[in-house]
Amino acid sequence: MKLFSADKSELMNVSAIERDGNDLVIKGKVFGAMPMVARLTPEQARSAFKLVDLKLIFFVLTLPFRK
C-alpha cells in the first residue's frame, strides 16, 4: 500500500501491517529509502476516533470499492 503527498509523489510504501499484543505495527519505507516502523497503541487509536465523524467512517469503509 502506498501513501501519497498532496503533490501525488510517493510519501510512504507500507509493506506490512501486523498485530503485536494490543498494538498495531505498521512497517514500510518513507520516501522509498528510509525504513520505518510505526506503532499504534489502543490509546492513540481511541484518540483517532475524535478526529473523524460518521460520514468519514462510512467513506473509509467504502474507499476500497471506489475507483
All heavy atoms as TSV, in Angstrom:
chain	resi	resn	atom	element	x	y	z
A	1	MET	N	N	0.856	-1.168	0.000
A	1	MET	CA	C	0.000	0.000	0.000
A	1	MET	C	C	0.898	1.226	0.000
A	1	MET	O	O	1.893	1.270	0.712
A	1	MET	CB	C	-0.883	-0.020	1.244
A	1	MET	CG	C	-1.687	1.245	1.441
A	1	MET	SD	S	-2.759	1.206	2.895
A	1	MET	CE	C	-1.589	1.512	4.200
A	2	LYS	N	N	0.541	2.199	-0.838
A	2	LYS	CA	C	1.322	3.430	-0.895
A	2	LYS	C	C	0.494	4.604	-0.404
A	2	LYS	O	O	-0.707	4.677	-0.662
A	2	LYS	CB	C	1.777	3.699	-2.326
A	2	LYS	CG	C	2.755	2.664	-2.837
A	2	LYS	CD	C	3.184	2.981	-4.231
A	2	LYS	CE	C	4.171	1.912	-4.714
A	2	LYS	NZ	N	4.627	2.157	-6.066
A	3	LEU	N	N	1.145	5.510	0.285
A	3	LEU	CA	C	0.530	6.765	0.703
A	3	LEU	C	C	1.217	7.880	-0.070
A	3	LEU	O	O	2.440	7.871	-0.221
A	3	LEU	CB	C	0.705	6.979	2.203
A	3	LEU	CG	C	0.073	5.914	3.102
A	3	LEU	CD1	C	0.424	6.178	4.559
A	3	LEU	CD2	C	-1.428	5.887	2.925
A	4	PHE	N	N	0.423	8.833	-0.566
A	4	PHE	CA	C	0.958	9.892	-1.404
A	4	PHE	C	C	0.819	11.247	-0.721
A	4	PHE	O	O	-0.093	11.470	0.072
A	4	PHE	CB	C	0.227	9.912	-2.749
A	4	PHE	CG	C	0.402	8.645	-3.531
A	4	PHE	CD1	C	-0.525	7.626	-3.449
A	4	PHE	CD2	C	1.511	8.459	-4.332
A	4	PHE	CE1	C	-0.366	6.444	-4.156
A	4	PHE	CE2	C	1.689	7.285	-5.052
A	4	PHE	CZ	C	0.749	6.279	-4.956
A	5	SER	N	N	1.718	12.152	-1.069
A	5	SER	CA	C	1.646	13.510	-0.541
A	5	SER	C	C	0.635	14.316	-1.359
A	5	SER	O	O	0.050	13.803	-2.323
A	5	SER	CB	C	3.021	14.166	-0.600
A	5	SER	OG	O	3.402	14.344	-1.950
A	6	ALA	N	N	0.433	15.562	-1.010
A	6	ALA	CA	C	-0.544	16.411	-1.706
A	6	ALA	C	C	-0.176	16.604	-3.172
A	6	ALA	O	O	-1.063	16.772	-4.018
A	6	ALA	CB	C	-0.648	17.757	-1.007
A	7	ASP	N	N	1.124	16.555	-3.518
A	7	ASP	CA	C	1.529	16.720	-4.918
A	7	ASP	C	C	1.612	15.384	-5.656
A	7	ASP	O	O	2.199	15.299	-6.730
A	7	ASP	CB	C	2.844	17.479	-5.017
A	7	ASP	CG	C	4.022	16.688	-4.445
A	7	ASP	OD1	O	3.809	15.577	-3.917
A	7	ASP	OD2	O	5.156	17.190	-4.531
A	8	LYS	N	N	1.014	14.336	-5.079
A	8	LYS	CA	C	0.905	12.998	-5.678
A	8	LYS	C	C	2.229	12.233	-5.734
A	8	LYS	O	O	2.326	11.210	-6.382
A	8	LYS	CB	C	0.301	13.050	-7.090
A	8	LYS	CG	C	-0.989	13.809	-7.196
A	8	LYS	CD	C	-2.148	12.983	-6.772
A	8	LYS	CE	C	-3.440	13.770	-7.060
A	8	LYS	NZ	N	-4.579	13.237	-6.462
A	9	SER	N	N	3.271	12.733	-5.090
A	9	SER	CA	C	4.517	11.965	-5.036
A	9	SER	C	C	4.421	10.937	-3.908
A	9	SER	O	O	3.703	11.131	-2.922
A	9	SER	CB	C	5.722	12.883	-4.819
A	9	SER	OG	O	5.616	13.560	-3.593
A	10	GLU	N	N	5.162	9.839	-4.066
A	10	GLU	CA	C	5.086	8.760	-3.080
A	10	GLU	C	C	5.712	9.204	-1.770
A	10	GLU	O	O	6.862	9.623	-1.726
A	10	GLU	CB	C	5.790	7.517	-3.598
A	10	GLU	CG	C	5.648	6.338	-2.659
A	10	GLU	CD	C	6.308	5.089	-3.202
A	10	GLU	OE1	O	6.237	4.859	-4.411
A	10	GLU	OE2	O	6.923	4.370	-2.407
A	11	LEU	N	N	4.934	9.115	-0.717
A	11	LEU	CA	C	5.393	9.514	0.610
A	11	LEU	C	C	5.852	8.303	1.405
A	11	LEU	O	O	6.894	8.310	2.037
A	11	LEU	CB	C	4.266	10.226	1.342
A	11	LEU	CG	C	4.554	10.858	2.673
A	11	LEU	CD1	C	5.575	11.974	2.512
A	11	LEU	CD2	C	3.277	11.407	3.277
A	12	MET	N	N	5.060	7.239	1.339
A	12	MET	CA	C	5.373	6.060	2.131
A	12	MET	C	C	4.852	4.819	1.435
A	12	MET	O	O	3.761	4.822	0.887
A	12	MET	CB	C	4.741	6.183	3.513
A	12	MET	CG	C	5.019	5.037	4.422
A	12	MET	SD	S	4.266	5.328	6.022
A	12	MET	CE	C	4.577	3.762	6.767
A	13	ASN	N	N	5.659	3.759	1.460
A	13	ASN	CA	C	5.245	2.456	0.942
A	13	ASN	C	C	5.109	1.523	2.134
A	13	ASN	O	O	6.111	1.151	2.752
A	13	ASN	CB	C	6.270	1.933	-0.058
A	13	ASN	CG	C	5.779	0.694	-0.766
A	13	ASN	OD1	O	4.717	0.174	-0.457
A	13	ASN	ND2	N	6.548	0.233	-1.717
A	14	VAL	N	N	3.883	1.172	2.474
A	14	VAL	CA	C	3.625	0.289	3.609
A	14	VAL	C	C	3.768	-1.148	3.135
A	14	VAL	O	O	3.108	-1.566	2.186
A	14	VAL	CB	C	2.210	0.528	4.184
A	14	VAL	CG1	C	1.927	-0.443	5.316
A	14	VAL	CG2	C	2.057	1.964	4.645
A	15	SER	N	N	4.659	-1.909	3.777
A	15	SER	CA	C	4.900	-3.293	3.365
A	15	SER	C	C	4.210	-4.301	4.275
A	15	SER	O	O	3.993	-5.450	3.866
A	15	SER	CB	C	6.397	-3.581	3.317
A	15	SER	OG	O	6.984	-3.359	4.583
A	16	ALA	N	N	3.867	-3.892	5.492
A	16	ALA	CA	C	3.213	-4.840	6.397
A	16	ALA	C	C	2.448	-4.095	7.481
A	16	ALA	O	O	2.876	-3.029	7.929
A	16	ALA	CB	C	4.243	-5.753	7.049
A	17	ILE	N	N	1.318	-4.644	7.849
A	17	ILE	CA	C	0.541	-4.178	9.000
A	17	ILE	C	C	0.318	-5.403	9.860
A	17	ILE	O	O	-0.299	-6.372	9.412
A	17	ILE	CB	C	-0.790	-3.537	8.585
A	17	ILE	CG1	C	-0.540	-2.332	7.678
A	17	ILE	CG2	C	-1.587	-3.129	9.824
A	17	ILE	CD1	C	-1.809	-1.716	7.113
A	18	GLU	N	N	0.863	-5.368	11.071
A	18	GLU	CA	C	0.829	-6.547	11.929
A	18	GLU	C	C	0.328	-6.193	13.319
A	18	GLU	O	O	0.385	-5.045	13.745
A	18	GLU	CB	C	2.246	-7.132	12.062
A	18	GLU	CG	C	2.880	-7.499	10.751
A	18	GLU	CD	C	4.360	-7.821	10.879
A	18	GLU	OE1	O	4.947	-7.550	11.951
A	18	GLU	OE2	O	4.921	-8.324	9.910
A	19	ARG	N	N	-0.122	-7.211	14.002
A	19	ARG	CA	C	-0.522	-7.055	15.398
A	19	ARG	C	C	0.644	-7.467	16.277
A	19	ARG	O	O	1.286	-8.497	16.044
A	19	ARG	CB	C	-1.727	-7.942	15.682
A	19	ARG	CG	C	-2.171	-7.866	17.118
A	19	ARG	CD	C	-3.347	-8.769	17.359
A	19	ARG	NE	N	-3.669	-8.744	18.793
A	19	ARG	CZ	C	-4.652	-9.410	19.319
A	19	ARG	NH1	N	-5.429	-10.153	18.553
A	19	ARG	NH2	N	-4.870	-9.348	20.622
A	20	ASP	N	N	0.909	-6.676	17.319
A	20	ASP	CA	C	1.910	-7.016	18.330
A	20	ASP	C	C	1.275	-6.768	19.685
A	20	ASP	O	O	1.242	-5.640	20.168
A	20	ASP	CB	C	3.170	-6.168	18.142
A	20	ASP	CG	C	4.255	-6.547	19.142
A	20	ASP	OD1	O	4.198	-7.659	19.693
A	20	ASP	OD2	O	5.145	-5.707	19.383
A	21	GLY	N	N	0.710	-7.837	20.280
A	21	GLY	CA	C	-0.024	-7.671	21.535
A	21	GLY	C	C	-1.279	-6.858	21.268
A	21	GLY	O	O	-2.066	-7.203	20.396
A	22	ASN	N	N	-1.439	-5.753	21.963
A	22	ASN	CA	C	-2.592	-4.877	21.753
A	22	ASN	C	C	-2.273	-3.721	20.825
A	22	ASN	O	O	-3.100	-2.836	20.632
A	22	ASN	CB	C	-3.084	-4.328	23.094
A	22	ASN	CG	C	-3.784	-5.389	23.904
A	22	ASN	OD1	O	-4.388	-6.306	23.345
A	22	ASN	ND2	N	-3.687	-5.283	25.216
A	23	ASP	N	N	-1.081	-3.696	20.254
A	23	ASP	CA	C	-0.678	-2.606	19.355
A	23	ASP	C	C	-0.789	-3.042	17.904
A	23	ASP	O	O	-0.732	-4.225	17.579
A	23	ASP	CB	C	0.769	-2.182	19.631
A	23	ASP	CG	C	0.942	-1.558	20.997
A	23	ASP	OD1	O	-0.081	-1.255	21.653
A	23	ASP	OD2	O	2.101	-1.376	21.408
A	24	LEU	N	N	-0.908	-2.059	17.024
A	24	LEU	CA	C	-0.865	-2.280	15.586
A	24	LEU	C	C	0.481	-1.742	15.098
A	24	LEU	O	O	0.823	-0.586	15.360
A	24	LEU	CB	C	-2.013	-1.526	14.913
A	24	LEU	CG	C	-2.244	-1.808	13.437
A	24	LEU	CD1	C	-2.705	-3.252	13.239
A	24	LEU	CD2	C	-3.285	-0.860	12.885
A	25	VAL	N	N	1.253	-2.589	14.405
A	25	VAL	CA	C	2.579	-2.202	13.939
A	25	VAL	C	C	2.532	-2.053	12.421
A	25	VAL	O	O	2.085	-2.953	11.713
A	25	VAL	CB	C	3.637	-3.248	14.342
A	25	VAL	CG1	C	4.994	-2.880	13.787
A	25	VAL	CG2	C	3.687	-3.381	15.855
A	26	ILE	N	N	2.969	-0.899	11.932
A	26	ILE	CA	C	2.977	-0.598	10.506
A	26	ILE	C	C	4.429	-0.479	10.071
A	26	ILE	O	O	5.186	0.324	10.618
A	26	ILE	CB	C	2.218	0.707	10.218
A	26	ILE	CG1	C	0.789	0.584	10.733
A	26	ILE	CG2	C	2.248	1.026	8.726
A	26	ILE	CD1	C	0.052	1.893	10.834
A	27	LYS	N	N	4.813	-1.314	9.075
A	27	LYS	CA	C	6.191	-1.321	8.596
A	27	LYS	C	C	6.214	-0.846	7.149
A	27	LYS	O	O	5.313	-1.128	6.377
A	27	LYS	CB	C	6.786	-2.728	8.666
A	27	LYS	CG	C	6.875	-3.262	10.072
A	27	LYS	CD	C	7.409	-4.672	10.091
A	27	LYS	CE	C	7.503	-5.186	11.526
A	27	LYS	NZ	N	7.963	-6.582	11.568
A	28	GLY	N	N	7.271	-0.114	6.798
A	28	GLY	CA	C	7.395	0.349	5.431
A	28	GLY	C	C	8.613	1.209	5.228
A	28	GLY	O	O	9.526	1.227	6.059
A	29	LYS	N	N	8.624	1.913	4.083
A	29	LYS	CA	C	9.719	2.812	3.764
A	29	LYS	C	C	9.155	4.189	3.467
A	29	LYS	O	O	8.167	4.325	2.749
A	29	LYS	CB	C	10.501	2.333	2.543
A	29	LYS	CG	C	11.386	1.155	2.823
A	29	LYS	CD	C	12.256	0.834	1.635
A	29	LYS	CE	C	13.171	-0.332	1.990
A	29	LYS	NZ	N	14.048	-0.664	0.875
A	30	VAL	N	N	9.809	5.215	3.999
A	30	VAL	CA	C	9.424	6.595	3.751
A	30	VAL	C	C	10.309	7.141	2.645
A	30	VAL	O	O	11.528	6.925	2.659
A	30	VAL	CB	C	9.583	7.433	5.036
A	30	VAL	CG1	C	9.205	8.881	4.791
A	30	VAL	CG2	C	8.741	6.840	6.149
A	31	PHE	N	N	9.710	7.803	1.686
A	31	PHE	CA	C	10.411	8.365	0.524
A	31	PHE	C	C	11.218	7.304	-0.221
A	31	PHE	O	O	12.238	7.603	-0.826
A	31	PHE	CB	C	11.318	9.526	0.933
A	31	PHE	CG	C	10.576	10.648	1.582
A	31	PHE	CD1	C	10.817	10.977	2.903
A	31	PHE	CD2	C	9.631	11.363	0.877
A	31	PHE	CE1	C	10.134	12.010	3.512
A	31	PHE	CE2	C	8.933	12.387	1.482
A	31	PHE	CZ	C	9.180	12.719	2.800
A	32	GLY	N	N	10.789	6.043	-0.157
A	32	GLY	CA	C	11.431	4.963	-0.883
A	32	GLY	C	C	12.778	4.534	-0.350
A	32	GLY	O	O	13.418	3.653	-0.923
A	33	ALA	N	N	13.249	5.116	0.743
A	33	ALA	CA	C	14.593	4.810	1.211
A	33	ALA	C	C	14.685	4.526	2.711
A	33	ALA	O	O	15.410	3.640	3.120
A	33	ALA	CB	C	15.540	5.946	0.863
A	34	MET	N	N	13.984	5.282	3.509
A	34	MET	CA	C	14.138	5.187	4.963
A	34	MET	C	C	13.172	4.157	5.546
A	34	MET	O	O	11.958	4.373	5.533
A	34	MET	CB	C	13.878	6.544	5.622
A	34	MET	CG	C	14.878	7.588	5.242
A	34	MET	SD	S	14.725	9.126	6.150
A	34	MET	CE	C	13.038	9.560	6.003
A	35	PRO	N	N	13.695	3.027	6.061
A	35	PRO	CA	C	12.808	2.051	6.709
A	35	PRO	C	C	12.146	2.672	7.939
A	35	PRO	O	O	12.766	3.464	8.659
A	35	PRO	CB	C	13.756	0.927	7.121
A	35	PRO	CG	C	14.989	1.133	6.353
A	35	PRO	CD	C	15.085	2.587	6.044
A	36	MET	N	N	10.882	2.319	8.158
A	36	MET	CA	C	10.134	2.900	9.258
A	36	MET	C	C	9.242	1.847	9.888
A	36	MET	O	O	8.690	0.994	9.193
A	36	MET	CB	C	9.270	4.046	8.747
A	36	MET	CG	C	8.530	4.761	9.844
A	36	MET	SD	S	6.926	5.371	9.326
A	36	MET	CE	C	6.036	3.893	9.023
A	37	VAL	N	N	9.159	1.869	11.193
A	37	VAL	CA	C	8.215	1.031	11.922
A	37	VAL	C	C	7.415	1.966	12.817
A	37	VAL	O	O	7.988	2.667	13.666
A	37	VAL	CB	C	8.932	-0.047	12.764
A	37	VAL	CG1	C	7.919	-0.835	13.577
A	37	VAL	CG2	C	9.753	-0.960	11.874
A	38	ALA	N	N	6.105	2.004	12.600
A	38	ALA	CA	C	5.223	2.849	13.408
A	38	ALA	C	C	4.338	1.947	14.258
A	38	ALA	O	O	3.968	0.853	13.841
A	38	ALA	CB	C	4.374	3.738	12.509
A	39	ARG	N	N	4.027	2.403	15.443
A	39	ARG	CA	C	3.227	1.607	16.377
A	39	ARG	C	C	2.013	2.433	16.794
A	39	ARG	O	O	2.145	3.582	17.191
A	39	ARG	CB	C	4.087	1.261	17.588
A	39	ARG	CG	C	3.418	0.404	18.626
A	39	ARG	CD	C	4.424	0.004	19.699
A	39	ARG	NE	N	5.455	-0.869	19.163
A	39	ARG	CZ	C	5.363	-2.209	19.119
A	39	ARG	NH1	N	4.309	-2.808	19.611
A	39	ARG	NH2	N	6.343	-2.924	18.622
A	40	LEU	N	N	0.833	1.827	16.674
A	40	LEU	CA	C	-0.412	2.469	17.100
A	40	LEU	C	C	-0.922	1.749	18.339
A	40	LEU	O	O	-1.223	0.556	18.291
A	40	LEU	CB	C	-1.458	2.413	15.978
A	40	LEU	CG	C	-2.796	3.051	16.285
A	40	LEU	CD1	C	-2.638	4.557	16.495
A	40	LEU	CD2	C	-3.784	2.776	15.164
A	41	THR	N	N	-0.999	2.473	19.426
A	41	THR	CA	C	-1.466	1.892	20.687
A	41	THR	C	C	-2.986	2.049	20.795
A	41	THR	O	O	-3.573	2.886	20.094
A	41	THR	CB	C	-0.802	2.589	21.887
A	41	THR	OG1	O	-1.229	3.961	21.902
A	41	THR	CG2	C	0.720	2.510	21.807
A	42	PRO	N	N	-3.634	1.268	21.634
A	42	PRO	CA	C	-5.086	1.416	21.802
A	42	PRO	C	C	-5.473	2.839	22.220
A	42	PRO	O	O	-6.486	3.366	21.753
A	42	PRO	CB	C	-5.419	0.405	22.904
A	42	PRO	CG	C	-4.362	-0.630	22.795
A	42	PRO	CD	C	-3.121	0.114	22.398
A	43	GLU	N	N	-4.678	3.471	23.061
A	43	GLU	CA	C	-4.976	4.840	23.495
A	43	GLU	C	C	-4.952	5.791	22.305
A	43	GLU	O	O	-5.838	6.656	22.161
A	43	GLU	CB	C	-3.952	5.288	24.544
A	43	GLU	CG	C	-4.173	6.702	25.025
A	43	GLU	CD	C	-3.086	7.130	26.004
A	43	GLU	OE1	O	-1.956	6.612	25.927
A	43	GLU	OE2	O	-3.386	8.006	26.827
A	44	GLN	N	N	-3.965	5.644	21.417
A	44	GLN	CA	C	-3.882	6.523	20.250
A	44	GLN	C	C	-4.978	6.206	19.236
A	44	GLN	O	O	-5.455	7.104	18.531
A	44	GLN	CB	C	-2.500	6.412	19.607
A	44	GLN	CG	C	-1.398	6.962	20.483
A	44	GLN	CD	C	-1.677	8.404	20.912
A	44	GLN	OE1	O	-1.988	9.255	20.091
A	44	GLN	NE2	N	-1.587	8.660	22.213
A	45	ALA	N	N	-5.390	4.945	19.146
A	45	ALA	CA	C	-6.498	4.581	18.256
A	45	ALA	C	C	-7.786	5.254	18.729
A	45	ALA	O	O	-8.567	5.749	17.918
A	45	ALA	CB	C	-6.661	3.065	18.199
A	46	ARG	N	N	-7.999	5.277	20.040
A	46	ARG	CA	C	-9.183	5.970	20.576
A	46	ARG	C	C	-9.095	7.462	20.285
A	46	ARG	O	O	-10.107	8.109	19.985
A	46	ARG	CB	C	-9.311	5.719	22.072
A	46	ARG	CG	C	-9.798	4.321	22.410
A	46	ARG	CD	C	-10.123	4.179	23.898
A	46	ARG	NE	N	-8.942	4.238	24.739
A	46	ARG	CZ	C	-8.164	3.191	25.032
A	46	ARG	NH1	N	-8.447	2.012	24.548
A	46	ARG	NH2	N	-7.120	3.326	25.813
A	47	SER	N	N	-7.915	8.022	20.339
A	47	SER	CA	C	-7.740	9.446	20.016
A	47	SER	C	C	-8.081	9.718	18.558
A	47	SER	O	O	-8.596	10.782	18.225
A	47	SER	CB	C	-6.303	9.882	20.286
A	47	SER	OG	O	-6.017	9.833	21.645
A	48	ALA	N	N	-7.796	8.745	17.678
A	48	ALA	CA	C	-8.089	8.917	16.251
A	48	ALA	C	C	-9.594	9.043	16.020
A	48	ALA	O	O	-10.026	9.769	15.115
A	48	ALA	CB	C	-7.533	7.745	15.453
A	49	PHE	N	N	-10.404	8.366	16.830
A	49	PHE	CA	C	-11.852	8.458	16.660
A	49	PHE	C	C	-12.374	9.859	16.936
A	49	PHE	O	O	-13.438	10.226	16.464
A	49	PHE	CB	C	-12.573	7.442	17.552
A	49	PHE	CG	C	-12.492	6.047	17.023
A	49	PHE	CD1	C	-11.913	5.057	17.776
A	49	PHE	CD2	C	-12.981	5.732	15.767
A	49	PHE	CE1	C	-11.827	3.762	17.291
A	49	PHE	CE2	C	-12.895	4.447	15.269
A	49	PHE	CZ	C	-12.322	3.458	16.030
A	50	LYS	N	N	-11.615	10.657	17.678
A	50	LYS	CA	C	-12.025	12.043	17.926
A	50	LYS	C	C	-11.833	12.903	16.681
A	50	LYS	O	O	-12.370	13.985	16.584
A	50	LYS	CB	C	-11.219	12.630	19.082
A	50	LYS	CG	C	-11.486	11.946	20.396
A	50	LYS	CD	C	-10.577	12.480	21.478
A	50	LYS	CE	C	-10.769	11.684	22.761
A	50	LYS	NZ	N	-9.771	12.011	23.783
A	51	LEU	N	N	-11.047	12.413	15.718
A	51	LEU	CA	C	-10.740	13.178	14.509
A	51	LEU	C	C	-11.727	12.913	13.375
A	51	LEU	O	O	-11.683	13.607	12.361
A	51	LEU	CB	C	-9.316	12.850	14.028
A	51	LEU	CG	C	-8.195	13.080	15.026
A	51	LEU	CD1	C	-6.884	12.549	14.466
A	51	LEU	CD2	C	-8.086	14.548	15.361
A	52	VAL	N	N	-12.576	11.900	13.523
A	52	VAL	CA	C	-13.464	11.531	12.422
A	52	VAL	C	C	-14.922	11.612	12.862
A	52	VAL	O	O	-15.239	11.527	14.047
A	52	VAL	CB	C	-13.149	10.103	11.910
A	52	VAL	CG1	C	-11.750	10.026	11.367
A	52	VAL	CG2	C	-13.353	9.073	12.991
A	53	ASP	N	N	-15.817	11.793	11.877
A	53	ASP	CA	C	-17.248	11.748	12.149
A	53	ASP	C	C	-17.843	10.550	11.402
A	53	ASP	O	O	-17.140	9.807	10.720
A	53	ASP	CB	C	-17.920	13.058	11.749
A	53	ASP	CG	C	-17.729	13.395	10.277
A	53	ASP	OD1	O	-17.266	12.526	9.519
A	53	ASP	OD2	O	-18.033	14.538	9.899
A	54	LEU	N	N	-19.142	10.336	11.524
A	54	LEU	CA	C	-19.782	9.177	10.905
A	54	LEU	C	C	-19.639	9.174	9.387
A	54	LEU	O	O	-19.462	8.125	8.772
A	54	LEU	CB	C	-21.266	9.132	11.285
A	54	LEU	CG	C	-21.557	8.505	12.636
A	54	LEU	CD1	C	-23.048	8.558	12.943
A	54	LEU	CD2	C	-21.064	7.083	12.707
A	55	LYS	N	N	-19.725	10.355	8.756
A	55	LYS	CA	C	-19.587	10.431	7.301
A	55	LYS	C	C	-18.209	9.951	6.871
A	55	LYS	O	O	-18.064	9.224	5.892
A	55	LYS	CB	C	-19.817	11.862	6.812
A	55	LYS	CG	C	-21.258	12.288	6.850
A	55	LYS	CD	C	-21.428	13.724	6.457
A	55	LYS	CE	C	-21.084	13.925	4.994
A	55	LYS	NZ	N	-21.339	15.300	4.539
A	56	LEU	N	N	-17.169	10.318	7.615
A	56	LEU	CA	C	-15.809	9.909	7.263
A	56	LEU	C	C	-15.605	8.413	7.507
A	56	LEU	O	O	-14.943	7.735	6.715
A	56	LEU	CB	C	-14.786	10.731	8.032
A	56	LEU	CG	C	-13.338	10.527	7.616
A	56	LEU	CD1	C	-13.151	10.815	6.121
A	56	LEU	CD2	C	-12.413	11.401	8.420
A	57	ILE	N	N	-16.186	7.876	8.578
A	57	ILE	CA	C	-16.087	6.435	8.837
A	57	ILE	C	C	-16.738	5.666	7.690
A	57	ILE	O	O	-16.179	4.693	7.184
A	57	ILE	CB	C	-16.743	6.077	10.186
A	57	ILE	CG1	C	-15.905	6.648	11.333
A	57	ILE	CG2	C	-16.909	4.567	10.337
A	57	ILE	CD1	C	-16.555	6.554	12.696
A	58	PHE	N	N	-17.911	6.117	7.226
A	58	PHE	CA	C	-18.575	5.464	6.087
A	58	PHE	C	C	-17.706	5.564	4.836
A	58	PHE	O	O	-17.561	4.588	4.091
A	58	PHE	CB	C	-19.949	6.096	5.831
A	58	PHE	CG	C	-20.663	5.476	4.680
A	58	PHE	CD1	C	-21.235	4.220	4.793
A	58	PHE	CD2	C	-20.763	6.144	3.471
A	58	PHE	CE1	C	-21.884	3.638	3.725
A	58	PHE	CE2	C	-21.404	5.566	2.396
A	58	PHE	CZ	C	-21.978	4.308	2.520
A	59	PHE	N	N	-17.110	6.716	4.598
A	59	PHE	CA	C	-16.227	6.889	3.441
A	59	PHE	C	C	-15.052	5.913	3.504
A	59	PHE	O	O	-14.724	5.268	2.513
A	59	PHE	CB	C	-15.710	8.331	3.367
A	59	PHE	CG	C	-14.700	8.527	2.286
A	59	PHE	CD1	C	-15.075	8.618	0.965
A	59	PHE	CD2	C	-13.346	8.606	2.596
A	59	PHE	CE1	C	-14.134	8.780	-0.041
A	59	PHE	CE2	C	-12.397	8.768	1.612
A	59	PHE	CZ	C	-12.800	8.858	0.287
A	60	VAL	N	N	-14.420	5.773	4.646
A	60	VAL	CA	C	-13.266	4.865	4.783
A	60	VAL	C	C	-13.683	3.415	4.531
A	60	VAL	O	O	-12.965	2.660	3.882
A	60	VAL	CB	C	-12.612	5.023	6.170
A	60	VAL	CG1	C	-11.578	3.940	6.420
A	60	VAL	CG2	C	-11.983	6.400	6.290
A	61	LEU	N	N	-14.859	3.031	5.022
A	61	LEU	CA	C	-15.342	1.665	4.809
A	61	LEU	C	C	-15.617	1.382	3.339
A	61	LEU	O	O	-15.457	0.256	2.874
A	61	LEU	CB	C	-16.599	1.410	5.636
A	61	LEU	CG	C	-16.387	1.326	7.150
A	61	LEU	CD1	C	-17.738	1.206	7.861
A	61	LEU	CD2	C	-15.495	0.165	7.520
A	62	THR	N	N	-16.049	2.393	2.585
A	62	THR	CA	C	-16.378	2.191	1.172
A	62	THR	C	C	-15.203	2.542	0.248
A	62	THR	O	O	-15.289	2.291	-0.956
A	62	THR	CB	C	-17.595	3.028	0.767
A	62	THR	OG1	O	-17.303	4.419	0.959
A	62	THR	CG2	C	-18.810	2.632	1.584
A	63	LEU	N	N	-14.130	3.072	0.775
A	63	LEU	CA	C	-12.982	3.506	-0.034
A	63	LEU	C	C	-12.401	2.397	-0.919
A	63	LEU	O	O	-12.124	2.656	-2.096
A	63	LEU	CB	C	-11.902	4.097	0.876
A	63	LEU	CG	C	-10.694	4.725	0.204
A	63	LEU	CD1	C	-11.118	5.856	-0.718
A	63	LEU	CD2	C	-9.717	5.234	1.245
A	64	PRO	N	N	-12.229	1.159	-0.439
A	64	PRO	CA	C	-11.652	0.127	-1.319
A	64	PRO	C	C	-12.513	-0.198	-2.533
A	64	PRO	O	O	-12.023	-0.757	-3.505
A	64	PRO	CB	C	-11.540	-1.107	-0.413
A	64	PRO	CG	C	-11.585	-0.576	0.959
A	64	PRO	CD	C	-12.411	0.668	0.920
A	65	PHE	N	N	-13.782	0.157	-2.511
A	65	PHE	CA	C	-14.677	-0.195	-3.611
A	65	PHE	C	C	-14.860	0.948	-4.601
A	65	PHE	O	O	-15.612	0.836	-5.553
A	65	PHE	CB	C	-16.036	-0.625	-3.038
A	65	PHE	CG	C	-15.895	-1.708	-2.017
A	65	PHE	CD1	C	-16.018	-1.419	-0.662
A	65	PHE	CD2	C	-15.577	-2.999	-2.403
A	65	PHE	CE1	C	-15.869	-2.413	0.290
A	65	PHE	CE2	C	-15.417	-4.004	-1.457
A	65	PHE	CZ	C	-15.561	-3.704	-0.112
A	66	ARG	N	N	-14.195	2.072	-4.364
A	66	ARG	CA	C	-14.288	3.227	-5.269
A	66	ARG	C	C	-13.189	3.157	-6.310
A	66	ARG	O	O	-12.157	2.541	-6.109
A	66	ARG	CB	C	-14.179	4.524	-4.468
A	66	ARG	CG	C	-15.314	4.687	-3.493
A	66	ARG	CD	C	-15.083	5.885	-2.600
A	66	ARG	NE	N	-16.122	5.984	-1.606
A	66	ARG	CZ	C	-17.069	6.910	-1.607
A	66	ARG	NH1	N	-17.076	7.836	-2.546
A	66	ARG	NH2	N	-17.990	6.920	-0.673
A	67	LYS	N	N	-13.402	3.844	-7.441
A	67	LYS	CA	C	-12.383	3.904	-8.499
A	67	LYS	C	C	-11.487	5.098	-8.305
A	67	LYS	O	O	-11.804	6.088	-7.810
A	67	LYS	CB	C	-13.049	3.994	-9.861
A	67	LYS	CG	C	-13.690	2.702	-10.238
A	67	LYS	CD	C	-14.166	2.752	-11.651
A	67	LYS	CE	C	-14.729	1.407	-12.039
A	67	LYS	NZ	N	-15.117	1.359	-13.428
